[in-house]
Amino acid sequence: MFGRYLKQLALVWSGLSLAWQFVIAGGIGLLAVMLVVGLWVTSQIRDGVMHNSAVSTALYVDSVIAPLLPDMRKSQELDDSVKRALDETLGQGALGKRLLSFKLWRPDGAILYAKDSRQIGRQFRLNHNLKSAFAGNVVAEYNDLDDDIAAGEEEGFNVPVLEIYNPVREPWSGEVVAVSEFYETADEFKDSLTSALWWTWLVVAGATAAALALLSGIVFRGSRTIVTQQAALEAKVSELQAALAQNSSLRQRVQRASRRATAINERYLRRIGADLHDGPAQLVALAALRMDSPVLVDPGTSSMLREAEIAGIHKTLGEAMREIRGICNGLVLPQIETQAVADILRLAVAEHERRTSTNVLLTLPERLPELGTSEKISIYRFVQEGLNNAYRHGKGKGQHVRATTKSGKLLVEVLDAGPGFDPGRSEGLGLAGLRERIESIGGQFETLTGPGGTRLVITLSVEEQP
């Protein structure tokens, strides 16, 4: 019978959607967590409120009765004048109305004073609360009278009480010499505690309900997304089946691709030539320019400066050799592939500044779009060639690299303040190769030059990232 019931329950459970299964299982789990957290929090609140209230009352009572007590280390009993003073103090005023019972204990378990005079002088075994109080702790219990000690006048209490054990310390040494036990009416304490516990449970329950509602909303939304994506996937499968039926058109596409491969190979060979010119050739040309440096020609130059210039030329030639090896191995600046466009521009500018010991102003917007590897390599080579031309023809004056984005297009400019040149006569393999490289990836290349300087601009179409 029970097994059949479980089987039916499992059948019903499997028929539910994943979202409803989560709501049921999550609701049960959150309810259990709520009960555990609620019980723990209310317990902490109850103990904290009770302890704070007990400490406040104990300090007040101690401040009232402490001046009336003799030296408890020397006195084993209280004389009649002290008892009368305690009777008057504890039986009158606001303190007398709040304290239903009062006892003063010696460390050996004897009662030195009690509102019920019949208890004075009697001796009892110390319970846990008294032992803790003699150890220096303020102990409080709510509505819990200890049966190990004769209750006396406490037996008739019909109101909620707060049972407090307060250590009485010797003023000059701080040693506990007695313990006062008293019972305070706790009507207001009970109301405050009940209100706090109710609010605690309401907050815990509200937070649990809110968490369940939020998680359920997320799960239901995810479930709807899954259903939508499942329908879209089925539609894609149908489209794929239709595409598979068009094998004849695919065969024609393969033939066209074969014809394009020949043209791509020729373009690749031209691009390798452009890479050799834009990279190693530029470095070798730069080294050749530095061979005519006054530092090497002037016989009066110090050996230290001459050696530094020669070392720079060697380093430039070494970089040219490394780039030649990289091109031969099919590795064209592999670090560019994983870097952002802004980092690539900084790299090109930094390399030029290092090689030529000139300054280049770099202006970048706050954000640049992400591009493919071909675009990144083209941008790097464009900046490299443009700065080399600015250094060679413009003597490195006013070198400036600027990138901007406008209307879905990325513009990269290289400017200088040199004398300019005749584009019709001076645009050799370098600029021509750059123009072909940029146009091969769908970009535009523009050269503006005159007596006031030269401005090279490339424009690439990009998709603006959100």
TADATA-V705563 format. One line per field, one symbol per residue. phi: phi as a letter, one per 40 degrees, with the letter a starting at -180 (. if undefined). psi: psi as a letter, one per 20 degrees, with the letter a starting at -180 (. if undefined). burial: 1 if it has 24 or more other ideal C-beta (glycine too) atoms within 12 Angstrom, else 0. A space follows every 10 residues. Layout:
BEGIN
phi->???
psi->???
burial->???
END
This chain:
BEGIN
phi->.ccccccccc cccccccccc cccccccccc cccccccccc cccccdcccc cccccccccc cccccdcccc ccccccaccc ccccccdccc bbgccccccc aabbbcccgc ccaaccdccc gcbbcccccc ccccchbcbb bbfbccccbd cgcccccbbc bbcbbbcbbc dcbgccbabc babbcbcccc cccccccccc cccccccccc cccccccccc cccccccccc cccccccccc cccccbcccc cccccccccc cccccccccc ccccccccbd cccccccccc cccdcccccc cccccccccc cccdcccccc cccccccccg bbfccccbcc cccccccccc cccccbfbbb cbbbccabcc bccccccccc cccccccccc cccbfgcfca bbbabafgbb bbbbbabccg acdcbbcccc ccccdccccc bgcbbbbbaa cchbbbbbbb cbcccc
psi->ghhhghghgh ggghiqrhgh hgggghgggh gggggggggg ghgggggggg gggggggghg ghhghgiiqa oihhpirprh hgghghgggi irahhhhhoh qpqoqqhjjq ohqqhohhip iqprppaggg ghghijqppq qoknppiipp hciihjpjqp qoppoppoqp ghijqoirpp pqoppkghgg gggggggghg hggggggggg gggghggggh ghghgggghg ghhhhhgghh hhhhilhghh hhhhghhhhh hghhgghggh hghhghgheh hggghghhgi hjqhhhhpii qqhghghggg hggggghhhg ghhghgghjj onmhihhjqr gghgghgggg gghghikrqp ppoqrhpqqp rrgggggggg hggggghghh hghjkjpkpp pppqppljqp ppqpqrkaia rohhhinbhf hghggggghh jjrqpppoqa hiaqoppqpp prppq.
burial->0000000000 0000000000 0110010001 0001000100 1100110011 0011001100 1101110111 0100000100 0110010011 0000100111 1111111011 1111110011 0001011011 0011000111 1110110011 1101000001 1111111110 0000011111 1111110010 0010011001 0001000100 0100010010 0000000000 0000000000 0000000000 0000000000 0000000000 1001111111 1111111011 0000110000 0000000010 0110011011 0010001000 0110010000 1111111110 1100110101 1101000110 1000111111 1111111111 1111010111 1111100001 1111110101 1000001001 1011111101 1010111010 0011111111 010000
END
